[in-house]
C-alpha cells in the first residue's frame, strides 16, 4: 500500500463538482453514487484510490433534512443530527436508517454518545433510547456545548446565556438522584454574559471555557468551583491531570496549591483552534467533549486554522514541544479521538474532505467530499463523516 510521509506542501487537485440537487426526503436514500474528483472516483461498497492509500467507501447516505450539526456513535448506532432537531439512528455498516426522532426544536451542538447511551441538547437535555425519550431536563437557554463526565455519567451542558448545568445521566449509580435529575446549575461569570463555547471532562471535573476569556473548573457532582483562569478557549481537552486550553495560544494548566498552575504554553500562530485530542484523552471541539482514555504518556494533537494560510494539524509533546506540523487542503472543522495510533480531521473549503493521520505524522489517506465536512467520528477501523449537504459517508482503509 502506497503511503507517503506528512509534508507541508499542498498537492494541486481539480476543484470538486457542485453538490447534486435533491428533493426533500423523510429518511434517506442510499446511493451507489460517484464520489470525489477527477482523481478520485468511488462507488458505495467499492474501493477507491484516494491520494495516499486505498479507502473503502462502504456507504454514502442522505441522512438529515436540515443542515447537520454532527455525528456520534451510541451503542450499535451511528447517529446524525440536524439543526431542526431531527435525530436519525443508522446502521454503522450500511447507513440504513433504523429510527428517527425530533428530540428538540433546535440543535446547535452534536449529540454525545457515552457507554451506549445517547444525549441530545437544545433548550433541554434529552436522553434518547432509539426513538424513545427516556427523560428530559430543561436548560436556561439553548445548549452551546455538551459533555459527559465518564467517571460518574454526569451530563453537562453549557448554554448561550452563560450557564453550566450538571444532570444525572443514565445508570450513574448515584443513590440520591434519579436519571435526568438536575444536580446543579451555575454561571460561568457573575454577569452571565459569557457564552459557554467549550467543555471538557475527566477525573470527576468539568472544565468550561468561553471566547470572552475565562475557563472555570467545576466538581462534576456538586458544581462547586475549583478554580478559574483568564484565558480564551475555543477548545479544551483534559487528560485527568492536565487541561489544554486552545485558541491563538495553547496553555497546559493543572490544579495547584490554592489554584491553577500554568505548566507551559505554545504559540500556534493560528487564529482559531478547532479541536484538541491526545493519546491520553478524548477530543474536545468548540461544542463537544468525549471521554478520556488514559495511557502511559500523552501527546497532544491540535487542529486549527490560520487566516490566509488554511488549516493544519499540529503535534506536541506532553511538555509542549513541537513534534510535527501538517498543512491541510482547507480549514479544519472537526477532530476525532486517537484510536489505534490514528486520528482523522474534517476539512471545509474549496477542497473539502476527511484526512487520516498517524500519531507519528504520516498522512495515511485523504478522501475528498462533494461539500464541506461538518463533523467526523472515528470507531475502530472506520471513519464516518457528515457533510453540509446532509450526506453521511462510511470509510475504512
C-alpha positions as CSV (number, residue, x, y, z in Angstrom):
1,X,0.0,0.0,0.0
2,X,1.4,3.4,-1.1
3,X,1.9,5.8,1.8
4,X,3.9,9.0,1.9
5,X,5.2,10.9,4.8
6,X,3.4,14.0,6.0
7,X,4.5,17.1,4.2
8,X,3.5,20.8,4.5
9,X,3.2,21.4,0.8
10,X,-0.2,21.1,-1.0
11,X,-0.9,18.8,-3.9
12,X,-2.7,20.5,-6.7
13,X,-6.1,18.8,-7.5
14,X,-9.1,19.8,-9.5
15,X,-11.9,21.5,-7.7
16,X,-14.7,19.2,-6.6
17,X,-18.0,19.3,-8.5
18,X,-21.1,21.2,-7.2
19,X,-23.3,19.1,-5.0
20,X,-26.2,17.4,-6.8
21,X,-29.7,18.8,-6.3
22,X,-32.0,16.7,-4.2
23,X,-35.7,16.7,-3.2
24,X,-36.9,16.6,0.4
25,X,-36.9,13.2,1.9
26,X,-38.1,11.8,5.2
27,X,-35.4,9.3,5.9
28,X,-32.7,8.7,3.3
29,X,-31.6,7.3,0.0
30,X,-28.6,5.1,-0.1
31,X,-26.9,5.7,-3.4
32,X,-24.3,3.7,-5.4
33,X,-23.1,7.2,-6.3
34,X,-19.9,8.5,-7.9
35,X,-17.9,10.4,-5.3
36,X,-14.9,12.7,-5.5
37,X,-13.0,14.4,-8.2
38,X,-11.3,13.5,-11.4
39,X,-8.5,11.9,-9.3
40,X,-10.9,10.1,-7.0
41,X,-13.9,8.0,-8.1
42,X,-15.8,5.8,-5.7
43,X,-18.9,3.6,-5.8
44,X,-20.6,2.7,-2.5
45,X,-19.2,-0.6,-1.3
46,X,-16.2,-0.4,-3.5
47,X,-12.6,0.7,-3.1
48,X,-11.1,3.9,-4.4
49,X,-7.5,5.1,-4.8
50,X,-7.5,8.4,-2.9
51,X,-4.2,10.3,-2.9
52,X,-2.3,8.3,-0.3
53,X,-3.8,4.8,0.0
54,X,-6.9,2.8,-0.8
55,X,-10.1,3.9,1.0
56,X,-13.1,1.7,1.1
57,X,-16.4,3.6,0.7
58,X,-18.9,1.4,2.4
59,X,-21.9,3.7,2.0
60,X,-22.9,7.2,1.2
61,X,-26.3,8.2,2.6
62,X,-28.6,11.2,2.6
63,X,-29.3,11.3,6.4
64,X,-30.9,14.5,7.7
65,X,-33.1,17.1,6.0
66,X,-31.9,20.3,7.8
67,X,-28.3,21.4,7.9
68,X,-26.4,18.9,10.0
69,X,-24.8,19.7,13.3
70,X,-22.8,16.5,13.8
71,X,-22.4,12.8,14.3
72,X,-21.8,10.4,17.2
73,X,-21.9,6.7,17.9
74,X,-24.1,5.3,20.7
75,X,-24.1,1.5,21.2
76,X,-24.7,-0.1,17.8
77,X,-25.9,3.1,16.2
78,X,-24.3,5.8,14.1
79,X,-26.3,8.9,14.9
80,X,-26.7,12.0,12.8
81,X,-28.5,15.2,13.9
82,X,-29.8,18.3,12.1
83,X,-30.3,21.9,13.3
84,X,-34.1,21.5,13.3
85,X,-33.8,18.8,16.0
86,X,-34.0,15.7,13.7
87,X,-32.0,12.8,15.1
88,X,-31.5,9.7,12.9
89,X,-30.1,6.4,14.1
90,X,-28.3,4.4,11.3
91,X,-26.7,1.0,11.0
92,X,-22.9,1.5,11.3
93,X,-22.2,-0.9,8.4
94,X,-24.6,0.1,5.7
95,X,-26.0,3.5,6.7
96,X,-29.6,2.3,6.7
97,X,-31.9,4.3,9.0
98,X,-33.3,2.3,11.8
99,X,-35.1,5.0,13.8
100,X,-35.8,8.7,13.8
101,X,-36.9,11.3,16.4
102,X,-37.4,15.0,16.7
103,X,-35.9,15.2,20.2
104,X,-35.7,19.1,20.5
105,X,-36.8,22.1,18.4
106,X,-33.3,23.4,17.8
107,X,-29.8,21.9,17.8
108,X,-26.5,23.8,17.8
109,X,-24.3,21.0,19.2
110,X,-23.7,17.5,18.1
111,X,-25.3,14.7,20.1
112,X,-23.0,12.8,22.5
113,X,-22.8,9.0,22.9
114,X,-21.3,7.6,26.0
115,X,-21.3,4.0,27.4
116,X,-24.1,3.0,24.9
117,X,-26.3,6.0,25.9
118,X,-27.3,8.9,23.7
119,X,-27.8,12.5,24.8
120,X,-29.1,15.4,22.8
121,X,-29.2,19.1,23.9
122,X,-31.2,22.0,22.7
123,X,-33.4,24.0,25.1
124,X,-33.5,20.7,27.1
125,X,-31.1,17.9,27.7
126,X,-32.7,14.7,26.4
127,X,-31.8,11.0,26.9
128,X,-32.8,9.1,23.8
129,X,-33.0,5.3,23.5
130,X,-33.6,4.7,19.8
131,X,-36.7,6.7,19.0
132,X,-37.8,6.6,22.7
133,X,-37.3,9.5,25.0
134,X,-36.1,8.3,28.5
135,X,-36.1,11.7,30.2
136,X,-35.6,15.4,29.5
137,X,-34.3,18.3,31.7
138,X,-34.9,22.0,30.8
139,X,-31.9,24.3,30.5
140,X,-31.7,28.1,31.0
141,X,-31.2,28.6,27.2
142,X,-30.1,26.8,24.1
143,X,-27.2,24.5,24.6
144,X,-23.9,25.7,23.1
145,X,-21.7,22.8,24.4
146,X,-22.3,19.3,25.7
147,X,-20.1,16.7,27.6
148,X,-20.4,13.6,29.7
149,X,-18.2,13.0,32.8
150,X,-17.0,9.4,32.3
151,X,-16.4,8.6,36.0
152,X,-20.0,9.2,37.1
153,X,-22.1,9.7,34.0
154,X,-22.9,13.3,34.8
155,X,-24.2,15.0,31.7
156,X,-23.0,18.6,31.5
157,X,-24.5,21.3,29.2
158,X,-23.3,24.8,28.6
159,X,-25.7,27.4,27.2
160,X,-25.6,30.6,25.1
161,X,-26.6,32.6,28.1
162,X,-23.5,31.5,30.1
163,X,-25.0,28.8,32.4
164,X,-23.4,25.4,33.1
165,X,-25.8,22.6,34.2
166,X,-25.0,19.2,35.6
167,X,-27.6,16.5,35.1
168,X,-27.6,12.9,36.5
169,X,-27.1,10.6,33.5
170,X,-28.3,7.1,32.9
171,X,-27.1,4.4,35.2
172,X,-24.8,6.8,37.1
173,X,-25.0,4.8,40.3
174,X,-25.9,7.9,42.4
175,X,-28.4,6.7,45.0
176,X,-29.7,10.1,45.9
177,X,-30.7,11.2,42.4
178,X,-32.9,9.7,39.6
179,X,-31.9,9.6,36.0
180,X,-32.4,13.1,34.5
181,X,-32.4,15.0,37.8
182,X,-30.7,18.4,37.7
183,X,-27.7,18.1,40.1
184,X,-26.5,21.7,39.9
185,X,-26.5,24.9,37.8
186,X,-24.2,27.8,37.9
187,X,-23.0,30.7,35.8
188,X,-19.7,30.9,34.0
189,X,-19.3,34.5,35.1
190,X,-21.2,36.6,37.6
191,X,-22.8,38.7,34.8
192,X,-23.9,35.5,32.9
193,X,-22.9,37.2,29.6
194,X,-20.2,34.8,28.7
195,X,-21.4,32.1,26.3
196,X,-20.1,28.6,27.0
197,X,-18.0,27.7,24.0
198,X,-16.1,24.6,25.1
199,X,-16.4,21.8,27.6
200,X,-14.0,19.1,28.7
201,X,-14.5,16.5,31.4
202,X,-12.3,14.0,33.2
203,X,-11.3,12.7,36.7
204,X,-14.7,13.9,38.1
205,X,-14.1,17.5,37.0
206,X,-15.8,19.7,34.3
207,X,-13.9,22.4,32.5
208,X,-15.9,25.2,30.8
209,X,-14.4,27.8,28.6
210,X,-15.6,30.9,26.8
211,X,-14.3,33.1,23.9
212,X,-14.8,36.0,26.3
213,X,-11.7,35.0,28.2
214,X,-12.5,32.7,31.1
215,X,-12.0,29.0,31.9
216,X,-13.6,27.5,35.0
217,X,-13.2,24.1,36.6
218,X,-16.2,22.6,38.5
219,X,-16.7,19.5,40.6
220,X,-18.9,17.3,38.3
221,X,-21.3,16.1,41.1
222,X,-21.7,19.3,43.1
223,X,-20.9,22.1,40.7
224,X,-18.5,23.6,43.3
225,X,-16.0,25.8,41.6
226,X,-12.4,24.5,41.9
227,X,-10.6,27.3,40.1
228,X,-10.8,29.8,37.2
229,X,-8.3,31.4,34.9
230,X,-8.4,34.3,32.5
231,X,-7.7,32.5,29.2
232,X,-9.6,32.5,25.9
233,X,-10.5,28.9,25.0
234,X,-12.2,27.8,21.7
235,X,-11.3,24.2,22.6
236,X,-10.4,22.2,25.7
237,X,-9.1,18.8,26.4
238,X,-8.3,17.0,29.7
239,X,-6.1,14.1,30.5
240,X,-7.3,14.0,34.1
241,X,-4.1,15.7,35.4
242,X,-3.7,18.5,32.9
243,X,-6.0,20.6,30.8
244,X,-5.1,22.1,27.5
245,X,-6.7,25.4,26.6
246,X,-6.5,26.4,23.0
247,X,-7.2,29.3,20.7
248,X,-4.3,31.5,19.4
249,X,-2.0,30.2,22.1
250,X,-2.2,26.8,23.8
251,X,-1.8,26.6,27.5
252,X,-1.4,23.5,29.7
253,X,-2.7,24.0,33.2
254,X,-3.3,21.8,36.2
255,X,-4.6,22.0,39.8
256,X,-2.0,23.6,42.0
257,X,-1.8,24.6,45.7
258,X,-4.5,27.2,46.1
259,X,-5.5,27.4,42.5
260,X,-4.5,26.7,38.9
261,X,-0.9,26.5,37.7
262,X,0.3,27.0,34.1
263,X,2.7,24.2,33.1
264,X,3.6,25.5,29.7
265,X,2.3,27.4,26.7
266,X,2.9,27.1,22.9
267,X,2.2,29.9,20.4
268,X,0.5,28.2,17.5
269,X,0.3,31.4,15.4
270,X,-3.2,30.4,14.4
271,X,-6.4,32.4,14.6
272,X,-8.6,29.5,15.8
273,X,-8.1,26.1,17.4
274,X,-10.9,23.8,16.2
275,X,-10.1,20.8,18.4
276,X,-7.6,19.1,20.7
277,X,-7.0,15.4,21.1
278,X,-4.4,13.4,22.9
279,X,-3.1,9.9,23.3
280,X,-4.3,10.2,26.9
281,X,-7.7,11.9,26.3
282,X,-10.7,12.1,24.1
283,X,-11.1,15.2,21.9
284,X,-12.8,18.4,22.7
285,X,-14.0,20.7,20.0
286,X,-15.7,24.0,20.4
287,X,-19.0,22.1,21.0
288,X,-18.5,18.6,22.2
289,X,-16.2,16.6,24.5
290,X,-15.5,12.9,24.6
291,X,-14.4,10.7,27.4
292,X,-10.7,10.3,28.3
293,X,-8.8,7.1,27.5
294,X,-5.7,7.2,29.8
295,X,-2.4,5.9,28.6
296,X,1.1,5.9,30.0
297,X,2.3,9.1,28.2
298,X,0.4,11.9,26.5
299,X,1.0,13.6,23.2
300,X,-1.3,16.4,22.1
301,X,-2.8,16.9,18.6
302,X,-4.4,20.2,17.6
303,X,-6.4,21.0,14.5
304,X,-6.7,24.7,13.7
305,X,-7.0,27.4,11.0
306,X,-4.8,30.4,10.3
307,X,-6.3,33.2,8.2
308,X,-4.8,33.3,4.7
309,X,-3.0,30.0,5.2
310,X,-5.7,27.5,5.8
311,X,-5.9,24.6,8.2
312,X,-3.2,22.5,9.8
313,X,-2.6,19.7,12.3
314,X,0.0,20.2,14.9
315,X,1.5,17.6,17.3
316,X,3.1,18.5,20.6
317,X,4.9,16.5,23.3
318,X,3.4,16.4,26.8
319,X,5.9,19.2,27.6
320,X,4.6,21.4,24.8
321,X,7.5,20.8,22.3
322,X,6.5,20.6,18.7
323,X,6.8,17.2,17.1
324,X,5.4,17.8,13.6
325,X,3.0,20.0,11.6
326,X,1.0,19.1,8.5
327,X,-0.8,21.6,6.2
328,X,-4.4,20.7,5.2
329,X,-6.2,21.3,1.9
330,X,-8.7,23.6,3.6
331,X,-9.9,24.8,7.1
332,X,-10.1,22.3,9.9
333,X,-13.6,21.9,11.3
334,X,-13.6,18.6,13.2
335,X,-11.1,16.3,15.0
336,X,-11.7,12.7,16.2
337,X,-10.2,10.9,19.2
338,X,-6.9,9.0,18.8
339,X,-7.7,5.3,18.1
340,X,-5.0,2.7,17.3
341,X,-2.4,5.5,16.9
342,X,-4.6,7.3,14.3
343,X,-7.0,10.2,14.2
344,X,-9.0,12.0,11.5
345,X,-9.7,15.6,10.6
346,X,-12.7,17.1,8.8
347,X,-11.9,19.8,6.3
348,X,-14.0,22.6,4.7
349,X,-13.2,25.0,1.9
350,X,-12.6,24.7,-1.9
351,X,-11.1,21.2,-1.4
352,X,-13.1,19.6,1.5
353,X,-12.7,16.1,2.8
354,X,-11.5,13.8,5.5
355,X,-7.9,13.2,6.2
356,X,-6.5,10.5,8.5
357,X,-3.1,10.8,10.2
358,X,-0.9,8.5,12.3
359,X,0.4,9.8,15.6
360,X,3.9,9.8,14.0
361,X,2.9,12.4,11.5
362,X,2.2,10.2,8.5
363,X,-0.8,11.2,6.3
364,X,-2.5,7.8,5.8
365,X,-5.2,9.0,3.4
366,X,-7.2,11.9,2.2
367,X,-10.8,11.4,0.9
368,X,-12.3,14.4,-0.8
369,X,-16.1,15.1,-0.4
370,X,-18.5,16.9,-2.6
371,X,-19.2,19.6,0.0
372,X,-17.6,20.8,3.2
373,X,-17.4,18.4,6.1
374,X,-19.3,19.3,9.2
375,X,-18.3,16.5,11.6
376,X,-16.2,13.3,11.8
377,X,-16.3,10.4,14.2
378,X,-13.8,7.5,14.5
379,X,-14.5,4.0,15.7
380,X,-12.2,1.1,15.3
381,X,-11.1,0.8,11.7
382,X,-13.9,3.0,10.5
383,X,-14.3,6.8,9.9
384,X,-17.7,8.4,9.4
385,X,-18.2,11.9,8.2
386,X,-21.3,14.1,7.6
387,X,-21.1,17.0,5.0
388,X,-23.0,20.2,4.7
389,X,-25.5,18.6,2.3
390,X,-26.6,16.1,5.0
391,X,-24.8,13.2,3.4
392,X,-23.1,10.6,5.7
393,X,-20.2,8.6,4.3
394,X,-18.7,5.5,5.9
395,X,-15.0,4.9,5.2
396,X,-12.3,2.5,6.1
397,X,-8.8,1.7,4.8
